[in-house]
Amino acid sequence: MCDWPVVQTVDGAPEALKCSSQFANIYVATGAEDSSESEIKRAFSRVGLDEFLSGYFCKSNVGLAKGSPEFLEVILSHLGLPASRTAVVGDRFVKDMKPAMRLGLKPIWLTQENAPRGTEVRVIRNLRELCM
């Protein structure tokens, strides 16, 4: 990831991270299986987002793949945070929202779709909406 020829931010990420980091610790939990924590940090550094982030979680330091039932549990345990005080922002319903809901985290889905009926998923269309 850090050595890709082009590394780009998601639209609205710089603004959202700058704003959100003023009142919360922000961590990246990624499904990148071929990158170490330090490589992921270097990729975020290349686009100037590392200054807003408190840490990185991936398969190499969690020991589990993102989307596995225990991935978020290990992260919560490491951070010492209750699920009720933690939000997950992600773009994949199955790998991000379902595990977050199962554990009682606040799910925030970055998508152009609508939330499935009967779920408590907050839908955002752009990361800038996190600070509105």
KOLGU-4560 file (N, C-alpha, C; in nm, 3 decimals, padded with zeros to 5 digits):
<recs>
<n_xx: 00.081 n_yy: -00.119 n_zz: 00.000 ca_xx: 00.000 ca_yy: 00.000 ca_zz: 00.000 c_xx: 00.086 c_yy: 00.126 c_zz: 00.000 mol: A seq: 1 type: MET>
<n_xx: 00.186 n_yy: 00.130 n_zz: 00.083 ca_xx: 00.269 ca_yy: 00.250 ca_zz: 00.093 c_xx: 00.356 c_yy: 00.270 c_zz: -00.031 mol: A seq: 2 type: CYS>
<n_xx: 00.379 n_yy: 00.164 n_zz: -00.107 ca_xx: 00.463 ca_yy: 00.173 ca_zz: -00.226 c_xx: 00.384 c_yy: 00.178 c_zz: -00.356 mol: A seq: 3 type: ASP>
<n_xx: 00.253 n_yy: 00.187 n_zz: -00.347 ca_xx: 00.173 ca_yy: 00.200 ca_zz: -00.469 c_xx: 00.214 c_yy: 00.327 c_zz: -00.541 mol: A seq: 4 type: TRP>
<n_xx: 00.211 n_yy: 00.327 n_zz: -00.674 ca_xx: 00.247 ca_yy: 00.448 ca_zz: -00.748 c_xx: 00.157 c_yy: 00.567 c_zz: -00.711 mol: A seq: 5 type: PRO>
<n_xx: 00.030 n_yy: 00.540 n_zz: -00.688 ca_xx: -00.064 ca_yy: 00.647 ca_zz: -00.653 c_xx: -00.140 c_yy: 00.608 c_zz: -00.527 mol: A seq: 6 type: VAL>
<n_xx: -00.140 n_yy: 00.697 n_zz: -00.429 ca_xx: -00.220 ca_yy: 00.680 ca_zz: -00.308 c_xx: -00.308 c_yy: 00.804 c_zz: -00.298 mol: A seq: 7 type: VAL>
<n_xx: -00.439 n_yy: 00.785 n_zz: -00.291 ca_xx: -00.531 ca_yy: 00.896 ca_zz: -00.286 c_xx: -00.622 c_yy: 00.887 c_zz: -00.165 mol: A seq: 8 type: GLN>
<n_xx: -00.673 n_yy: 01.002 n_zz: -00.121 ca_xx: -00.769 ca_yy: 01.003 ca_zz: -00.012 c_xx: -00.910 c_yy: 00.983 c_zz: -00.068 mol: A seq: 9 type: THR>
<n_xx: -00.997 n_yy: 00.937 n_zz: 00.016 ca_xx: -01.139 ca_yy: 00.933 ca_zz: -00.016 c_xx: -01.190 c_yy: 01.076 c_zz: -00.007 mol: A seq: 10 type: VAL>
<n_xx: -01.280 n_yy: 01.114 n_zz: -00.096 ca_xx: -01.334 ca_yy: 01.249 ca_zz: -00.096 c_xx: -01.388 c_yy: 01.285 c_zz: 00.042 mol: A seq: 11 type: ASP>
<n_xx: -01.345 n_yy: 01.397 n_zz: 00.094 ca_xx: -01.391 ca_yy: 01.445 ca_zz: 00.223 c_xx: -01.311 c_yy: 01.396 c_zz: 00.342 mol: A seq: 12 type: GLY>
<n_xx: -01.218 n_yy: 01.304 n_zz: 00.320 ca_xx: -01.141 ca_yy: 01.247 ca_zz: 00.432 c_xx: -01.057 c_yy: 01.350 c_zz: 00.506 mol: A seq: 13 type: ALA>
<n_xx: -00.983 n_yy: 01.437 n_zz: 00.438 ca_xx: -00.902 ca_yy: 01.534 ca_zz: 00.515 c_xx: -00.987 c_yy: 01.622 c_zz: 00.606 mol: A seq: 14 type: PRO>
<n_xx: -01.098 n_yy: 01.672 n_zz: 00.555 ca_xx: -01.184 ca_yy: 01.758 ca_zz: 00.635 c_xx: -01.247 c_yy: 01.681 c_zz: 00.752 mol: A seq: 15 type: GLU>
<n_xx: -01.296 n_yy: 01.562 n_zz: 00.723 ca_xx: -01.361 ca_yy: 01.482 ca_zz: 00.827 c_xx: -01.265 c_yy: 01.443 c_zz: 00.938 mol: A seq: 16 type: ALA>
<n_xx: -01.143 n_yy: 01.402 n_zz: 00.901 ca_xx: -01.046 ca_yy: 01.362 ca_zz: 01.002 c_xx: -00.998 c_yy: 01.481 c_zz: 01.084 mol: A seq: 17 type: LEU>
<n_xx: -00.975 n_yy: 01.592 n_zz: 01.020 ca_xx: -00.932 ca_yy: 01.712 ca_zz: 01.093 c_xx: -01.037 c_yy: 01.752 c_zz: 01.196 mol: A seq: 18 type: LYS>
<n_xx: -01.161 n_yy: 01.756 n_zz: 01.155 ca_xx: -01.271 ca_yy: 01.793 ca_zz: 01.244 c_xx: -01.290 c_yy: 01.689 c_zz: 01.355 mol: A seq: 19 type: CYS>
<n_xx: -01.302 n_yy: 01.563 n_zz: 01.318 ca_xx: -01.331 ca_yy: 01.456 ca_zz: 01.414 c_xx: -01.219 c_yy: 01.436 c_zz: 01.515 mol: A seq: 20 type: SER>
<n_xx: -01.096 n_yy: 01.456 n_zz: 01.472 ca_xx: -00.983 ca_yy: 01.432 ca_zz: 01.563 c_xx: -00.977 c_yy: 01.534 c_zz: 01.676 mol: A seq: 21 type: SER>
<n_xx: -01.055 n_yy: 01.640 n_zz: 01.667 ca_xx: -01.058 ca_yy: 01.740 ca_zz: 01.774 c_xx: -01.138 c_yy: 01.692 c_zz: 01.894 mol: A seq: 22 type: GLN>
<n_xx: -01.226 n_yy: 01.592 n_zz: 01.875 ca_xx: -01.308 ca_yy: 01.544 ca_zz: 01.986 c_xx: -01.306 c_yy: 01.393 c_zz: 02.004 mol: A seq: 23 type: PHE>
<n_xx: -01.229 n_yy: 01.322 n_zz: 01.922 ca_xx: -01.224 ca_yy: 01.176 ca_zz: 01.933 c_xx: -01.089 c_yy: 01.124 c_zz: 01.886 mol: A seq: 24 type: ALA>
<n_xx: -01.049 n_yy: 01.010 n_zz: 01.939 ca_xx: -00.933 ca_yy: 00.940 ca_zz: 01.886 c_xx: -00.980 c_yy: 00.859 c_zz: 01.767 mol: A seq: 25 type: ASN>
<n_xx: -00.906 n_yy: 00.867 n_zz: 01.659 ca_xx: -00.945 ca_yy: 00.800 ca_zz: 01.536 c_xx: -00.842 c_yy: 00.693 c_zz: 01.503 mol: A seq: 26 type: ILE>
<n_xx: -00.891 n_yy: 00.574 n_zz: 01.475 ca_xx: -00.807 ca_yy: 00.461 ca_zz: 01.438 c_xx: -00.850 c_yy: 00.408 c_zz: 01.303 mol: A seq: 27 type: TYR>
<n_xx: -00.757 n_yy: 00.355 n_zz: 01.229 ca_xx: -00.786 ca_yy: 00.288 ca_zz: 01.104 c_xx: -00.788 c_yy: 00.139 c_zz: 01.131 mol: A seq: 28 type: VAL>
<n_xx: -00.896 n_yy: 00.074 n_zz: 01.091 ca_xx: -00.906 ca_yy: -00.072 ca_zz: 01.097 c_xx: -00.925 c_yy: -00.118 c_zz: 00.953 mol: A seq: 29 type: ALA>
<n_xx: -00.821 n_yy: -00.174 n_zz: 00.897 ca_xx: -00.821 ca_yy: -00.204 ca_zz: 00.754 c_xx: -00.814 c_yy: -00.354 c_zz: 00.726 mol: A seq: 30 type: THR>
<n_xx: -00.867 n_yy: -00.388 n_zz: 00.611 ca_xx: -00.860 ca_yy: -00.526 ca_zz: 00.565 c_xx: -00.735 c_yy: -00.554 c_zz: 00.484 mol: A seq: 31 type: GLY>
<n_xx: -00.644 n_yy: -00.458 n_zz: 00.478 ca_xx: -00.519 ca_yy: -00.477 ca_zz: 00.403 c_xx: -00.441 c_yy: -00.593 c_zz: 00.464 mol: A seq: 32 type: ALA>
<n_xx: -00.435 n_yy: -00.702 n_zz: 00.392 ca_xx: -00.372 ca_yy: -00.823 ca_zz: 00.446 c_xx: -00.225 c_yy: -00.834 c_zz: 00.413 mol: A seq: 33 type: GLU>
<n_xx: -00.178 n_yy: -00.758 n_zz: 00.314 ca_xx: -00.039 ca_yy: -00.768 ca_zz: 00.272 c_xx: 00.047 c_yy: -00.654 c_zz: 00.325 mol: A seq: 34 type: ASP>
<n_xx: -00.010 n_yy: -00.568 n_zz: 00.408 ca_xx: 00.064 ca_yy: -00.453 ca_zz: 00.461 c_xx: 00.074 c_yy: -00.460 c_zz: 00.612 mol: A seq: 35 type: SER>
<n_xx: 00.190 n_yy: -00.420 n_zz: 00.663 ca_xx: 00.209 ca_yy: -00.414 ca_zz: 00.807 c_xx: 00.153 c_yy: -00.282 c_zz: 00.860 mol: A seq: 36 type: SER>
<n_xx: 00.146 n_yy: -00.270 n_zz: 00.990 ca_xx: 00.101 ca_yy: -00.146 ca_zz: 01.052 c_xx: 00.186 c_yy: -00.028 c_zz: 01.007 mol: A seq: 37 type: GLU>
<n_xx: 00.318 n_yy: -00.043 n_zz: 01.006 ca_xx: 00.405 ca_yy: 00.068 ca_zz: 00.967 c_xx: 00.388 c_yy: 00.104 c_zz: 00.820 mol: A seq: 38 type: SER>
<n_xx: 00.363 n_yy: 00.005 n_zz: 00.735 ca_xx: 00.341 ca_yy: 00.034 ca_zz: 00.593 c_xx: 00.209 c_yy: 00.109 c_zz: 00.572 mol: A seq: 39 type: GLU>
<n_xx: 00.108 n_yy: 00.073 n_zz: 00.647 ca_xx: -00.020 ca_yy: 00.142 ca_zz: 00.638 c_xx: -00.004 c_yy: 00.286 c_zz: 00.686 mol: A seq: 40 type: ILE>
<n_xx: 00.068 n_yy: 00.304 n_zz: 00.794 ca_xx: 00.093 ca_yy: 00.440 ca_zz: 00.843 c_xx: 00.166 c_yy: 00.523 c_zz: 00.738 mol: A seq: 41 type: LYS>
<n_xx: 00.264 n_yy: 00.464 n_zz: 00.671 ca_xx: 00.337 ca_yy: 00.537 ca_zz: 00.567 c_xx: 00.246 c_yy: 00.576 c_zz: 00.451 mol: A seq: 42 type: ARG>
<n_xx: 00.150 n_yy: 00.492 n_zz: 00.417 ca_xx: 00.055 ca_yy: 00.525 ca_zz: 00.310 c_xx: -00.030 c_yy: 00.645 c_zz: 00.351 mol: A seq: 43 type: ALA>
<n_xx: -00.077 n_yy: 00.647 n_zz: 00.474 ca_xx: -00.157 ca_yy: 00.760 ca_zz: 00.522 c_xx: -00.071 c_yy: 00.886 c_zz: 00.533 mol: A seq: 44 type: PHE>
<n_xx: 00.054 n_yy: 00.868 n_zz: 00.564 ca_xx: 00.147 ca_yy: 00.981 ca_zz: 00.571 c_xx: 00.166 c_yy: 01.043 c_zz: 00.433 mol: A seq: 45 type: SER>
<n_xx: 00.172 n_yy: 00.961 n_zz: 00.331 ca_xx: 00.190 ca_yy: 01.012 ca_zz: 00.194 c_xx: 00.082 c_yy: 01.110 c_zz: 00.153 mol: A seq: 46 type: ARG>
<n_xx: -00.038 n_yy: 01.095 n_zz: 00.208 ca_xx: -00.148 ca_yy: 01.185 ca_zz: 00.172 c_xx: -00.181 c_yy: 01.284 c_zz: 00.285 mol: A seq: 47 type: VAL>
<n_xx: -00.094 n_yy: 01.290 n_zz: 00.387 ca_xx: -00.109 ca_yy: 01.388 ca_zz: 00.492 c_xx: -00.219 c_yy: 01.363 c_zz: 00.593 mol: A seq: 48 type: GLY>
<n_xx: -00.265 n_yy: 01.239 n_zz: 00.605 ca_xx: -00.372 ca_yy: 01.209 ca_zz: 00.699 c_xx: -00.323 c_yy: 01.151 c_zz: 00.831 mol: A seq: 49 type: LEU>
<n_xx: -00.199 n_yy: 01.109 n_zz: 00.836 ca_xx: -00.147 ca_yy: 01.043 ca_zz: 00.956 c_xx: -00.152 c_yy: 01.132 c_zz: 01.080 mol: A seq: 50 type: ASP>
<n_xx: -00.144 n_yy: 01.263 n_zz: 01.064 ca_xx: -00.144 ca_yy: 01.353 ca_zz: 01.179 c_xx: -00.276 c_yy: 01.350 c_zz: 01.256 mol: A seq: 51 type: GLU>
<n_xx: -00.383 n_yy: 01.300 n_zz: 01.193 ca_xx: -00.515 ca_yy: 01.297 ca_zz: 01.258 c_xx: -00.546 c_yy: 01.162 c_zz: 01.320 mol: A seq: 52 type: PHE>
<n_xx: -00.458 n_yy: 01.064 n_zz: 01.300 ca_xx: -00.487 ca_yy: 00.928 ca_zz: 01.340 c_xx: -00.409 c_yy: 00.886 c_zz: 01.464 mol: A seq: 53 type: LEU>
<n_xx: -00.477 n_yy: 00.809 n_zz: 01.550 ca_xx: -00.415 ca_yy: 00.763 ca_zz: 01.674 c_xx: -00.352 c_yy: 00.626 c_zz: 01.662 mol: A seq: 54 type: SER>
<n_xx: -00.386 n_yy: 00.552 n_zz: 01.558 ca_xx: -00.328 ca_yy: 00.419 ca_zz: 01.541 c_xx: -00.393 c_yy: 00.344 c_zz: 01.427 mol: A seq: 55 type: GLY>
<n_xx: -00.340 n_yy: 00.224 n_zz: 01.403 ca_xx: -00.380 ca_yy: 00.144 ca_zz: 01.288 c_xx: -00.395 c_yy: -00.002 c_zz: 01.332 mol: A seq: 56 type: TYR>
<n_xx: -00.500 n_yy: -00.066 n_zz: 01.283 ca_xx: -00.523 ca_yy: -00.206 ca_zz: 01.309 c_xx: -00.539 c_yy: -00.279 c_zz: 01.177 mol: A seq: 57 type: PHE>
<n_xx: -00.470 n_yy: -00.391 n_zz: 01.165 ca_xx: -00.473 ca_yy: -00.471 ca_zz: 01.043 c_xx: -00.448 c_yy: -00.617 c_zz: 01.080 mol: A seq: 58 type: CYS>
<n_xx: -00.451 n_yy: -00.703 n_zz: 00.982 ca_xx: -00.431 ca_yy: -00.846 ca_zz: 01.008 c_xx: -00.297 c_yy: -00.873 c_zz: 01.076 mol: A seq: 59 type: LYS>
<n_xx: -00.193 n_yy: -00.797 n_zz: 01.038 ca_xx: -00.061 ca_yy: -00.826 ca_zz: 01.094 c_xx: -00.049 c_yy: -00.794 c_zz: 01.242 mol: A seq: 60 type: SER>
<n_xx: -00.126 n_yy: -00.699 n_zz: 01.294 ca_xx: -00.115 ca_yy: -00.670 ca_zz: 01.437 c_xx: -00.236 c_yy: -00.716 c_zz: 01.519 mol: A seq: 61 type: ASN>
<n_xx: -00.346 n_yy: -00.747 n_zz: 01.453 ca_xx: -00.463 ca_yy: -00.800 ca_zz: 01.524 c_xx: -00.457 c_yy: -00.952 c_zz: 01.525 mol: A seq: 62 type: VAL>
<n_xx: -00.402 n_yy: -01.009 n_zz: 01.419 ca_xx: -00.394 ca_yy: -01.155 ca_zz: 01.410 c_xx: -00.515 c_yy: -01.218 c_zz: 01.344 mol: A seq: 63 type: GLY>
<n_xx: -00.608 n_yy: -01.134 n_zz: 01.301 ca_xx: -00.731 ca_yy: -01.182 ca_zz: 01.238 c_xx: -00.763 c_yy: -01.094 c_zz: 01.118 mol: A seq: 64 type: LEU>
<n_xx: -00.836 n_yy: -01.147 n_zz: 01.025 ca_xx: -00.877 ca_yy: -01.069 ca_zz: 00.908 c_xx: -00.997 c_yy: -00.982 c_zz: 00.941 mol: A seq: 65 type: ALA>
<n_xx: -01.003 n_yy: -00.864 n_zz: 00.881 ca_xx: -01.119 ca_yy: -00.777 ca_zz: 00.897 c_xx: -01.241 c_yy: -00.851 c_zz: 00.845 mol: A seq: 66 type: LYS>
<n_xx: -01.349 n_yy: -00.837 n_zz: 00.916 ca_xx: -01.472 ca_yy: -00.908 ca_zz: 00.880 c_xx: -01.491 c_yy: -01.034 c_zz: 00.961 mol: A seq: 67 type: GLY>
<n_xx: -01.383 n_yy: -01.085 n_zz: 01.021 ca_xx: -01.399 ca_yy: -01.201 ca_zz: 01.108 c_xx: -01.472 c_yy: -01.155 c_zz: 01.234 mol: A seq: 68 type: SER>
<n_xx: -01.547 n_yy: -01.244 n_zz: 01.296 ca_xx: -01.627 ca_yy: -01.203 ca_zz: 01.412 c_xx: -01.547 c_yy: -01.140 c_zz: 01.526 mol: A seq: 69 type: PRO>
<n_xx: -01.422 n_yy: -01.180 n_zz: 01.543 ca_xx: -01.344 ca_yy: -01.133 ca_zz: 01.656 c_xx: -01.258 c_yy: -01.009 c_zz: 01.627 mol: A seq: 70 type: GLU>
<n_xx: -01.247 n_yy: -00.967 n_zz: 01.502 ca_xx: -01.159 ca_yy: -00.856 ca_zz: 01.465 c_xx: -01.187 c_yy: -00.731 c_zz: 01.548 mol: A seq: 71 type: PHE>
<n_xx: -01.311 n_yy: -00.687 n_zz: 01.551 ca_xx: -01.345 ca_yy: -00.566 ca_zz: 01.627 c_xx: -01.336 c_yy: -00.590 c_zz: 01.778 mol: A seq: 72 type: LEU>
<n_xx: -01.365 n_yy: -00.711 n_zz: 01.822 ca_xx: -01.354 ca_yy: -00.743 ca_zz: 01.965 c_xx: -01.211 c_yy: -00.724 c_zz: 02.013 mol: A seq: 73 type: GLU>
<n_xx: -01.114 n_yy: -00.770 n_zz: 01.935 ca_xx: -00.973 ca_yy: -00.756 ca_zz: 01.971 c_xx: -00.935 c_yy: -00.608 c_zz: 01.977 mol: A seq: 74 type: VAL>
<n_xx: -00.983 n_yy: -00.530 n_zz: 01.881 ca_xx: -00.952 ca_yy: -00.387 ca_zz: 01.880 c_xx: -01.011 c_yy: -00.318 c_zz: 02.002 mol: A seq: 75 type: ILE>
<n_xx: -01.137 n_yy: -00.345 n_zz: 02.033 ca_xx: -01.200 ca_yy: -00.285 ca_zz: 02.151 c_xx: -01.125 c_yy: -00.322 c_zz: 02.278 mol: A seq: 76 type: LEU>
<n_xx: -01.085 n_yy: -00.446 n_zz: 02.288 ca_xx: -01.010 ca_yy: -00.492 ca_zz: 02.405 c_xx: -00.877 c_yy: -00.418 c_zz: 02.416 mol: A seq: 77 type: SER>
<n_xx: -00.808 n_yy: -00.403 n_zz: 02.305 ca_xx: -00.679 ca_yy: -00.333 ca_zz: 02.303 c_xx: -00.697 c_yy: -00.188 c_zz: 02.345 mol: A seq: 78 type: HIS>
<n_xx: -00.802 n_yy: -00.123 n_zz: 02.299 ca_xx: -00.825 ca_yy: 00.017 ca_zz: 02.330 c_xx: -00.887 c_yy: 00.039 c_zz: 02.468 mol: A seq: 79 type: LEU>
<n_xx: -00.944 n_yy: -00.067 n_zz: 02.524 ca_xx: -01.009 ca_yy: -00.055 ca_zz: 02.654 c_xx: -01.136 c_yy: 00.028 c_zz: 02.648 mol: A seq: 80 type: GLY>
<n_xx: -01.206 n_yy: 00.020 n_zz: 02.537 ca_xx: -01.327 ca_yy: 00.099 ca_zz: 02.518 c_xx: -01.451 c_yy: 00.012 c_zz: 02.515 mol: A seq: 81 type: LEU>
<n_xx: -01.560 n_yy: 00.063 n_zz: 02.572 ca_xx: -01.687 ca_yy: -00.010 ca_zz: 02.557 c_xx: -01.743 c_yy: 00.014 c_zz: 02.417 mol: A seq: 82 type: PRO>
<n_xx: -01.813 n_yy: -00.084 n_zz: 02.365 ca_xx: -01.871 ca_yy: -00.072 ca_zz: 02.231 c_xx: -01.963 c_yy: 00.048 c_zz: 02.221 mol: A seq: 83 type: ALA>
<n_xx: -02.035 n_yy: 00.079 n_zz: 02.328 ca_xx: -02.132 ca_yy: 00.189 ca_zz: 02.325 c_xx: -02.069 c_yy: 00.326 c_zz: 02.305 mol: A seq: 84 type: SER>
<n_xx: -01.938 n_yy: 00.338 n_zz: 02.327 ca_xx: -01.869 ca_yy: 00.465 ca_zz: 02.309 c_xx: -01.782 c_yy: 00.466 c_zz: 02.184 mol: A seq: 85 type: ARG>
<n_xx: -01.809 n_yy: 00.372 n_zz: 02.093 ca_xx: -01.725 ca_yy: 00.355 ca_zz: 01.976 c_xx: -01.812 c_yy: 00.350 c_zz: 01.850 mol: A seq: 86 type: THR>
<n_xx: -01.763 n_yy: 00.414 n_zz: 01.746 ca_xx: -01.832 ca_yy: 00.411 ca_zz: 01.616 c_xx: -01.741 c_yy: 00.347 c_zz: 01.513 mol: A seq: 87 type: ALA>
<n_xx: -01.801 n_yy: 00.287 n_zz: 01.414 ca_xx: -01.729 ca_yy: 00.231 ca_zz: 01.301 c_xx: -01.781 c_yy: 00.300 c_zz: 01.176 mol: A seq: 88 type: VAL>
<n_xx: -01.690 n_yy: 00.359 n_zz: 01.100 ca_xx: -01.725 ca_yy: 00.418 ca_zz: 00.971 c_xx: -01.666 c_yy: 00.327 c_zz: 00.865 mol: A seq: 89 type: VAL>
<n_xx: -01.748 n_yy: 00.281 n_zz: 00.775 ca_xx: -01.698 ca_yy: 00.191 ca_zz: 00.671 c_xx: -01.783 c_yy: 00.196 c_zz: 00.547 mol: A seq: 90 type: GLY>
<n_xx: -01.729 n_yy: 00.139 n_zz: 00.440 ca_xx: -01.799 ca_yy: 00.141 ca_zz: 00.312 c_xx: -01.852 c_yy: 00.005 c_zz: 00.271 mol: A seq: 91 type: ASP>
<n_xx: -01.836 n_yy: -00.094 n_zz: 00.355 ca_xx: -01.884 ca_yy: -00.229 ca_zz: 00.322 c_xx: -01.981 c_yy: -00.276 c_zz: 00.430 mol: A seq: 92 type: ARG>
<n_xx: -02.100 n_yy: -00.311 n_zz: 00.385 ca_xx: -02.202 ca_yy: -00.350 ca_zz: 00.482 c_xx: -02.163 c_yy: -00.478 c_zz: 00.557 mol: A seq: 93 type: PHE>
<n_xx: -02.121 n_yy: -00.579 n_zz: 00.483 ca_xx: -02.093 ca_yy: -00.709 ca_zz: 00.545 c_xx: -01.968 c_yy: -00.704 c_zz: 00.633 mol: A seq: 94 type: VAL>
<n_xx: -01.859 n_yy: -00.644 n_zz: 00.585 ca_xx: -01.733 ca_yy: -00.644 ca_zz: 00.661 c_xx: -01.723 c_yy: -00.534 c_zz: 00.764 mol: A seq: 95 type: LYS>
<n_xx: -01.802 n_yy: -00.427 n_zz: 00.752 ca_xx: -01.793 ca_yy: -00.315 ca_zz: 00.845 c_xx: -01.917 c_yy: -00.301 c_zz: 00.934 mol: A seq: 96 type: ASP>
<n_xx: -02.034 n_yy: -00.292 n_zz: 00.872 ca_xx: -02.156 ca_yy: -00.262 ca_zz: 00.947 c_xx: -02.207 c_yy: -00.381 c_zz: 01.027 mol: A seq: 97 type: MET>
<n_xx: -02.212 n_yy: -00.498 n_zz: 00.966 ca_xx: -02.265 ca_yy: -00.615 ca_zz: 01.038 c_xx: -02.185 c_yy: -00.646 c_zz: 01.165 mol: A seq: 98 type: LYS>
<n_xx: -02.050 n_yy: -00.652 n_zz: 01.157 ca_xx: -01.976 ca_yy: -00.678 ca_zz: 01.281 c_xx: -01.994 c_yy: -00.567 c_zz: 01.385 mol: A seq: 99 type: PRO>
<n_xx: -02.002 n_yy: -00.442 n_zz: 01.340 ca_xx: -02.022 ca_yy: -00.331 ca_zz: 01.433 c_xx: -02.157 c_yy: -00.344 c_zz: 01.504 mol: A seq: 100 type: ALA>
<n_xx: -02.261 n_yy: -00.372 n_zz: 01.429 ca_xx: -02.395 ca_yy: -00.387 ca_zz: 01.489 c_xx: -02.399 c_yy: -00.505 c_zz: 01.585 mol: A seq: 101 type: MET>
<n_xx: -02.334 n_yy: -00.615 n_zz: 01.548 ca_xx: -02.334 ca_yy: -00.734 ca_zz: 01.632 c_xx: -02.275 c_yy: -00.705 c_zz: 01.770 mol: A seq: 102 type: ARG>
<n_xx: -02.173 n_yy: -00.617 n_zz: 01.773 ca_xx: -02.106 ca_yy: -00.585 ca_zz: 01.899 c_xx: -02.165 c_yy: -00.464 c_zz: 01.971 mol: A seq: 103 type: LEU>
<n_xx: -02.260 n_yy: -00.396 n_zz: 01.910 ca_xx: -02.320 ca_yy: -00.279 ca_zz: 01.974 c_xx: -02.246 c_yy: -00.149 c_zz: 01.950 mol: A seq: 104 type: GLY>
<n_xx: -02.158 n_yy: -00.145 n_zz: 01.849 ca_xx: -02.092 ca_yy: -00.021 ca_zz: 01.811 c_xx: -02.187 c_yy: 00.062 c_zz: 01.725 mol: A seq: 105 type: LEU>
<n_xx: -02.161 n_yy: 00.190 n_zz: 01.715 ca_xx: -02.243 ca_yy: 00.277 ca_zz: 01.630 c_xx: -02.197 c_yy: 00.261 c_zz: 01.485 mol: A seq: 106 type: LYS>
<n_xx: -02.281 n_yy: 00.207 n_zz: 01.398 ca_xx: -02.242 ca_yy: 00.186 ca_zz: 01.260 c_xx: -02.272 c_yy: 00.309 c_zz: 01.173 mol: A seq: 107 type: PRO>
<n_xx: -02.173 n_yy: 00.354 n_zz: 01.098 ca_xx: -02.188 ca_yy: 00.466 ca_zz: 01.006 c_xx: -02.140 c_yy: 00.417 c_zz: 00.869 mol: A seq: 108 type: ILE>
<n_xx: -02.233 n_yy: 00.406 n_zz: 00.776 ca_xx: -02.207 ca_yy: 00.345 ca_zz: 00.646 c_xx: -02.188 c_yy: 00.453 c_zz: 00.540 mol: A seq: 109 type: TRP>
<n_xx: -02.070 n_yy: 00.456 n_zz: 00.479 ca_xx: -02.039 ca_yy: 00.547 ca_zz: 00.369 c_xx: -02.081 c_yy: 00.477 c_zz: 00.239 mol: A seq: 110 type: LEU>
<n_xx: -02.193 n_yy: 00.521 n_zz: 00.184 ca_xx: -02.249 ca_yy: 00.453 ca_zz: 00.068 c_xx: -02.348 c_yy: 00.544 c_zz: -00.003 mol: A seq: 111 type: THR>
<n_xx: -02.382 n_yy: 00.508 n_zz: -00.123 ca_xx: -02.488 ca_yy: 00.577 ca_zz: -00.196 c_xx: -02.619 c_yy: 00.498 c_zz: -00.185 mol: A seq: 112 type: GLN>
<n_xx: -02.616 n_yy: 00.388 n_zz: -00.114 ca_xx: -02.736 ca_yy: 00.305 ca_zz: -00.095 c_xx: -02.813 c_yy: 00.353 c_zz: 00.028 mol: A seq: 113 type: GLU>
<n_xx: -02.930 n_yy: 00.295 n_zz: 00.049 ca_xx: -03.008 ca_yy: 00.322 ca_zz: 00.169 c_xx: -02.981 c_yy: 00.210 c_zz: 00.269 mol: A seq: 114 type: ASN>
<n_xx: -02.993 n_yy: 00.244 n_zz: 00.396 ca_xx: -02.974 ca_yy: 00.143 ca_zz: 00.500 c_xx: -03.084 c_yy: 00.037 c_zz: 00.490 mol: A seq: 115 type: ALA>
<n_xx: -03.048 n_yy: -00.088 n_zz: 00.514 ca_xx: -03.151 ca_yy: -00.192 ca_zz: 00.513 c_xx: -03.258 c_yy: -00.164 c_zz: 00.618 mol: A seq: 116 type: PRO>
<n_xx: -03.381 n_yy: -00.195 n_zz: 00.585 ca_xx: -03.492 ca_yy: -00.176 ca_zz: 00.680 c_xx: -03.464 c_yy: -00.251 c_zz: 00.809 mol: A seq: 117 type: ARG>
<n_xx: -03.500 n_yy: -00.187 n_zz: 00.918 ca_xx: -03.487 ca_yy: -00.251 ca_zz: 01.047 c_xx: -03.349 c_yy: -00.242 c_zz: 01.109 mol: A seq: 118 type: GLY>
<n_xx: -03.256 n_yy: -00.168 n_zz: 01.046 ca_xx: -03.123 ca_yy: -00.152 ca_zz: 01.104 c_xx: -03.106 c_yy: -00.010 c_zz: 01.155 mol: A seq: 119 type: THR>
<n_xx: -03.018 n_yy: 00.005 n_zz: 01.248 ca_xx: -02.988 ca_yy: 00.135 ca_zz: 01.308 c_xx: -02.860 c_yy: 00.193 c_zz: 01.248 mol: A seq: 120 type: GLU>
<n_xx: -02.841 n_yy: 00.176 n_zz: 01.120 ca_xx: -02.721 ca_yy: 00.222 ca_zz: 01.052 c_xx: -02.741 c_yy: 00.366 c_zz: 01.008 mol: A seq: 121 type: VAL>
<n_xx: -02.646 n_yy: 00.452 n_zz: 01.045 ca_xx: -02.646 ca_yy: 00.588 ca_zz: 00.993 c_xx: -02.579 c_yy: 00.584 c_zz: 00.856 mol: A seq: 122 type: ARG>
<n_xx: -02.643 n_yy: 00.638 n_zz: 00.756 ca_xx: -02.587 ca_yy: 00.641 ca_zz: 00.621 c_xx: -02.535 c_yy: 00.781 c_zz: 00.593 mol: A seq: 123 type: VAL>
<n_xx: -02.411 n_yy: 00.788 n_zz: 00.544 ca_xx: -02.354 ca_yy: 00.914 ca_zz: 00.497 c_xx: -02.313 c_yy: 00.894 c_zz: 00.351 mol: A seq: 124 type: ILE>
<n_xx: -02.323 n_yy: 00.999 n_zz: 00.274 ca_xx: -02.287 ca_yy: 00.993 ca_zz: 00.132 c_xx: -02.145 c_yy: 01.042 c_zz: 00.108 mol: A seq: 125 type: ARG>
<n_xx: -02.093 n_yy: 01.121 n_zz: 00.203 ca_xx: -01.959 ca_yy: 01.180 ca_zz: 00.194 c_xx: -01.904 c_yy: 01.190 c_zz: 00.336 mol: A seq: 126 type: ASN>
<n_xx: -01.775 n_yy: 01.170 n_zz: 00.352 ca_xx: -01.715 ca_yy: 01.175 ca_zz: 00.486 c_xx: -01.732 c_yy: 01.310 c_zz: 00.553 mol: A seq: 127 type: LEU>
<n_xx: -01.749 n_yy: 01.417 n_zz: 00.477 ca_xx: -01.771 ca_yy: 01.548 ca_zz: 00.537 c_xx: -01.892 c_yy: 01.551 c_zz: 00.628 mol: A seq: 128 type: ARG>
<n_xx: -01.988 n_yy: 01.463 n_zz: 00.603 ca_xx: -02.110 ca_yy: 01.456 ca_zz: 00.684 c_xx: -02.081 c_yy: 01.417 c_zz: 00.828 mol: A seq: 129 type: GLU>
<n_xx: -01.965 n_yy: 01.361 n_zz: 00.856 ca_xx: -01.932 ca_yy: 01.324 ca_zz: 00.994 c_xx: -01.921 c_yy: 01.447 c_zz: 01.083 mol: A seq: 130 type: LEU>
<n_xx: -01.892 n_yy: 01.560 n_zz: 01.026 ca_xx: -01.873 ca_yy: 01.682 ca_zz: 01.106 c_xx: -01.987 c_yy: 01.781 c_zz: 01.089 mol: A seq: 131 type: CYS>
<n_xx: -02.099 n_yy: 01.734 n_zz: 01.042 ca_xx: -02.215 ca_yy: 01.824 ca_zz: 01.027 c_xx: -02.309 c_yy: 01.806 c_zz: 01.143 mol: A seq: 132 type: MET>
</recs>
